[in-house]
Amino acid sequence: MASRAAEQREEARQSAARLEAEGVRHVALTWVDNAGVARVKTVPAQRLPEAAARGVGMSPVFDVFTSDDAITESDHLGGPDGDLRLFPALDRLTALAGQPGWAWAPADRYDQLGAPHPACQRQFARRMTERAAEAGLELRMGFETEWIVTRAPEGHHPAAADAYETLDYPCAGPAYGMTRVVELSDYLRDVTEALTVQGIEVLQLHPEYAPGQFEVTTAPGDPVRAADDVVLVRETVRAISARHGLRASFAPSFVAGQVGNGCHLHLGLYRDGTSLHRTPEAAWGLAPDAVSFLGGVLNALPALLAIGCPSPASYLRLQPSRWAGVYQCWGVENREAALRLITGAPDDPDGGHAEVKTFDAAANPYLAVGAVIAAGLHGIECATQLPEPQTGDPGVLGVRERARRGIVRLPATLTEATDRLEKSAPLYEAMGGVLHGAVLAVRRAEEAHFAGSEAEDIAAATRWRW
């Protein structure tokens, strides 16, 4: 343990020296709580070696924070007692292009004796990635990040937002229109350049459907890196927006009744470096393990919604016929299916993969990737099969026709999704009682807080939380 601390201190000393030579004076260490909010402790750059060797103190109570900063409790967590240590992931230490003088690193959480904190979501994602590797599977994951941008009124504080606040969009162009890119070309250029400088490969950026809405897609990586990346993407977009006098919102429902922000998860399966989405002669090109993995994810979607759609605001976004994937079905290149199979170009060996369309940016991305892996591995263990793929929009089918095809509505409320998560033995086993219980406690607290609230009030209350 002592030698490891010395190694960490020396590595951090070299990193701190490099950062200080680049003008970096402060380092933000982030973790994401169970309500999906990125929390932070910061240290001066010269203190990075000590932080890497000894960690930075923080309370375990943050595992039961809700999105509005209230505190609930679970059987294992809550109250003023205890302490944890945040250890920066030095391999992800990044100078922030949108915040001159600052660097960022995600943090893993341990107790004071050096044991992994059982509710650390980042380590949960790593455990599931390692579990997949033990089964001979490599996963490459990536997120699409959607956000809505408005002008920031002078003197306006987000906490003062209400359902009737004036939303001043900085662009007027149509959905997916080049006009929006022209109107905000400097801003969008700065976003992509900042991400590139920070080592994030941007695959594409485009205007989306809702007013002031954009989407950026970044290159896939291993699951933990993918979750780190989406945290860095969001905070970079937020920082660049602020420098342009704008505010960025990643909330699932920005204006009630309008299309909200998703954060779709893409995943590809590989064995020995070969894609399992490129199997000749197999149905849909999927190797047997890929079929079972995706079948496990599809079966677990009702419970996974409590992970990937964790706010009452999430269920304002999950509406039929809005490409949000509200029915428990899958389809080949079907953007209305909750699980979409993307075939890719026939000559692209890495082109095939799948997309979970239901998730949004209120989700903790480490929980999201870890839970999806756990569900998929359970599918392989059970040799789960996929039903026939859905074509077209299931939302336009009658109730009887959906029943005939075996298509059911995914949970329409956080309460229903949380009930399904509570009963999910595979996810309980994968997450462990401490993490699973903390997630349930936060979901129940969010439900209680917004019980009886109108859609407009829910959207307004959560508009600037993510």
N, C-alpha and C positions, 0 to 999 in steps of 0.2 A: 504493500500500500504506500509506504514511504517513498520507494523508488519510483512508483507510478506518479506520485505527486511531484517529485523532482523533475520527471520527464515533462509533465504537463506545464510546470512552471517555466522550464527552459524553452519549450515550444512557444508558450505564450509570451515570454520575454522577447524572443525573436520577432514574433508577430507584432507586439506592441511597438518595438523599435521601427519596424517597417511602416506601421500605421502613422506613428508620430512623424516620420520622415515625409509622409504624404499629407501632413497637416491635420490628421485625425487626433482629436483630444478626448473624445468620449465614446464609450461603447454601450449600446443598448442590448440587453440580454432579454429575450422574449420567451414566453411560453403562452400557450393558448388554453384558456379555461374551458370548462364543460359547457358554458353558454356561448362559446365561439368567439369570445373577446380576447384579443391579444393583449396580455398584461406584460409589464416590463419592470426591470430594475436596471439602473445604469451605473457604470463605474468609469472613473477617469482612465484613459488609455494606459497610463503608467501603472495602474492597479490591476491590469489584466493578468499578470503572472500570479498574483495572489489569489485572484478569483478563480483561475484555472486550477490552482493547487488545492485551495480550501473551499471553494464555492462561495456563493453570495446568499445570505440568509433571506428566507421568505416564509410566510406562514402557510401551513397546509389548508387553511380556511378558504383559500382562493378556489379550491376544487368544488366548493359549494356556493360560489358567487353566481348570481343570476345576471341577465343582460342589463338590468337597471341598477346594478351594484348593490342589490339587497343580498343578504346572506341567509341561506337556509342551512340545514344540517342533514346528515345521513347517519346510519348506524355507526359508521367509522370516523366520519369527519365532521368538523364544525366546532365553533367555539374558539376561545383565545389561546388554547394550549398547543404546545408543540412548535417545532421549527424544522425547516428543510433547507437544503443547500442547492443552489442553482449552479450548474457547471456548464460553461459555454462550450459549444461544439466548435472547436478551433478550426476544423476543416471547412466550416461554413462562414468563418469570419469574413465580413464583406464591408469595405468602405462604401458609404451610401452616397450615391451620385445626387440624390435629391435633397440631402441634408449635409451640406459641407461641414467638415469637422467632426462628423459622426461615423461610426461603424456599427455593424449589427452582427449578432450571432444568436441562433436558437439555443435554448438551454435544456439540458436533461436535469431531472430532479432526483435527489438522493436524501436519505436521512443523515443525521449527524454522525452515524457510525459507518457511513459509506454504502449502505444497502440501498438498492433502487427503491424509490417511492412507488408503492403498488398502484397509485393512481396517476403516475406519469404517463400522459398520453403519447408522448414522443417515443418513450421506451416500449409502450404497447405496440406502436406501429413497427418498431424494430423487431420485437419478438415475433410478430406475425410474419414479417418478411423472412426472418430466420427459419420459422416453422415451414414456410413454403420452400425455402432452399433445401431443408432437410428432406422434403418430398421430391426434390429434383426440379423444382419449378423456379423460374426467374420471372418476376413481374416488372413491367415497365409501365409507369403511371404518369398521368399529367392532367392538369385542370384547365378548363376554360373559365376565365374570370370576367364576369359582367359587372359593370358599374354604371351609375347615373351621375352626371355632373351638373351642378348648378353654380351660378355666381354666388359668392359669399357676401351677404349684406354686411355693410360696415357696422361694427358694434353688435352683431347678432351672435348669440351663443346657442349652440345646438340644443342645449337643455331647455331653451325657451320655445322650441318648436311645438306647433300644435297642428291639428288637422287642417287648419285654414291659413297656415303661413303661406306667404307669397313665394312661389318657386320660380326663380328667374333662370331659365335655361339659356346657356350661352350660344346655342346653335338652334337653327329653325329648319334645317334640312329634313327631308323625308327619311323614313326608316331605310337603313342600308344605303342611303344616298351619298354620292360623292360630295354633295353640297356640304354635308357635315364635316367631311375631311378638309374641305377648303376653308370652312369657317374656323376650324380649330386645328389647322395644320401645324402651327408652332407648338401647341400643347401636345398633340399626339406625337410629333417628332421627338419632343423632349421625353415623353414617357418611354418610347421605344429605345432611345439612346441611353437613357438612364438604366433601363433593364439590361441592355447589352453590355454596358460598362461594368455592371455588377455580375456578369457571368450568366445571365439568364438569356437563353436563346428564344427569341420571339419568332413563332411560326407565322402568325398573322394577327392583324388588328383591323377591326371594321366597326362601323356604326351598327347598332342593333335596333330593335323594333320600337321600344318606348322612347319618349322624348328625352333627349340628352343622354342616351344610353350607348355604351360602347362595350366591346368585348376584345380581350387579348388572349391568344392561345400560345402557350409556351411548350417547349420541347419536353418529351417524357424523360423520366429517369427512374431510379429505384424508388420504392414507395416513400421512404423517409425523406429522400431528397425532394420528391414531388411535393410533399406536404410543406417542407421548408420553403420551397420555391413559391408556393402560393401565398404564404405569409409575407415573404419579401416582395412579391408582386403587388399585393394590396397596399402595403405601407409605402412602396415607391410611388404608386399611383396617387395615394393620398398626399404624399409630400410634394410631388410635381404639381398636383392640383392646387395646393396651397400657395405655391410659388407663382402660380398664374392667377391668383385671386379667385380660385374656384373651390368648391367642396365636392368630394367624391363620396358616394354612398354605395355600399355593397349589400344593402338590406334586401331581404327577399321580396318585400312589398314596399315600394317607395310611395306610391299613391294607390290607395285601395281601389280595386276595379280595373287597374291597368296591369299590363305585363310587368312582372317583377324581374329581379336579378337572380339568375341561376349560377351555379358553379359546378358544371358537369364534370364528372370524373371519367377519364379515359383509361383503359387498361389493356395491356397486351400480355399474353402468356408465352413463355419460351421454355424449352428444355434443351440443354446442351447448346445453347445459342441459336436454336432453330425455332421459328415461330410455330405455335400450335394452331394458328389460324390459316395455315397454308398447306393443309394435308390433302394431297391429290385423291380424288375419288370419294372423299368423305362428304357427307351432307354438310352444306354450308362451308366446306373447307375446314371444319373444326375437327381436331384430333379428339379422341375419346375423353381425355382429361380436360380439354377445353370445354367440351359439352357439359361435363359434370360440374366443373367449376362455375360456369355461367348459370347452370341449372340451380346450383346452390345459392348463388346471388339472387336469382329470380325468386326462389322460394322464400328467401329471407327478407325480401324487400319491405314487407309490412313492418318488421322490427327495425330494419335498417333506416326507415324513415325517421325514427326517433334519434338516430345519430346524424343523418345527413340533412334533415329538415327539423331543426331542434326548437323552433320558436313558433308560437301561435301565428306570427306573421308569415311563416313558411307556408301555411295552409291557405292563406289568401292568394299566394302565387300558384298553388297546385290546383288549377282549374282545367276542366276538359277542353280539348281543342285549342290549347295554347302552346303546344310542343313542350309541355312540362312533364309528360309521362305519368299520368295519374291512374292508369289502369295497370294491373299486374300482368303484363304481357311483354313479349319481346318481338322484335321484327328485324328483318334485313333492310338496312338503310331506311328505317321507319322512324321519323322524328317525333311521332306521337307515342311510340312504345316506351315504357319505362326503362327497358334495357334494349339498346340499339346495337345491332351488329354492323360494323363498318367493314365493308369488303376491301376497299382500297383498290388501286390499280393492279391488274393481274401480274404485271412484271415487277411489282414492288415487294420484295421479300418481307418487309416490315410494315406493309400497308394495312394488313388486317388487324383489327382490334375491336373492343366493345366499349360502349359508353353508358354510364349510369346517368340518366337525364334528370332524375328527381332532385338531386342534391343542390343546396344553395350555400352562400358564403356565410351564413350564420353558423354553419357546421365547423367544429374543430376538425381541421383537415387530417390530423394524425389519427383521431378516432375514426374518421371516414375511411381512410385507406386500411387501417388495421381491421376494422369490422368487416369490410368487403372481403379482405383476404380470408378472414376467419370463416365467413359464410361460404366462400368458394371452396376452401379446403374441406369443409364439412360436406359440401356437395360431392367432392371427389371420394371421400370416405364412404359415402352412401351410394356411390355410382348413380347419382341423380341424372335424369334425362331431361332434355328440353322438350316442351310440347311443340306443336306446329307453330311456326312464326305467324304473327298477326300482320296482315296487310291493311292499309288504309287506317282511318281514324276510328278507333273503337267508340269514341264519344258520340258518333252519329248513328251507331247501331241501337236498336231497341233493347230493352232490358232482357227480353227472352232470347234474342239472338246472341247477346253477350253471354248469357247463361249457357246457351247451347255450345258456345265455343270455349267455355271455361274461363272467361275473362271477368275478373272481379275488380272492383274499385279498391285502390289502395286506401289506407286510412285517410280520412278527410279532416281529422283533428289531431292535435298533438296528444290529447288524452288517449285516443285509440292507438296511436303509434306507440306511445309509452307503455300501454298495457301489453302490446305485442312484444316489445323489448323485454319487459319484465318476465315474460313467460318463455323467452328464448334460451333454452339450455345451451346451445352451441355458443351463443354470444356471451352468456354468463361465464362459461368455462374459459373462453378465450380472454375475456377482460379481467376476470377475477372479481371477487365479491366487493372489494374496496372501490375499484373504478366503476363497476357496474352499478353499485349502490349510489355512488356520488352522482352519476349521470341521471339515474332515476329521480333522485332528490331534486336536482336542478330542474328537470322537466316538470315535475309536479308543482314546484314553486312557480315556474313560468305560467303553467295552466291556471293556478289559483290567482295569480296577480292580474291576469287578463280575463278572468271569468266574468261573463256578462258584458264585456266591452264591445263596442261597435267596431266594425272593420276599419273605419277611418281613424278611430282613436288608436287602434293597435298599430296601424301603419305609421301614424305620426309619432307614437311613443318609441318606436324602434328604428325610425328612419336614419338616425345618425349614430346608431350603436355599433354598426359594422361598416 
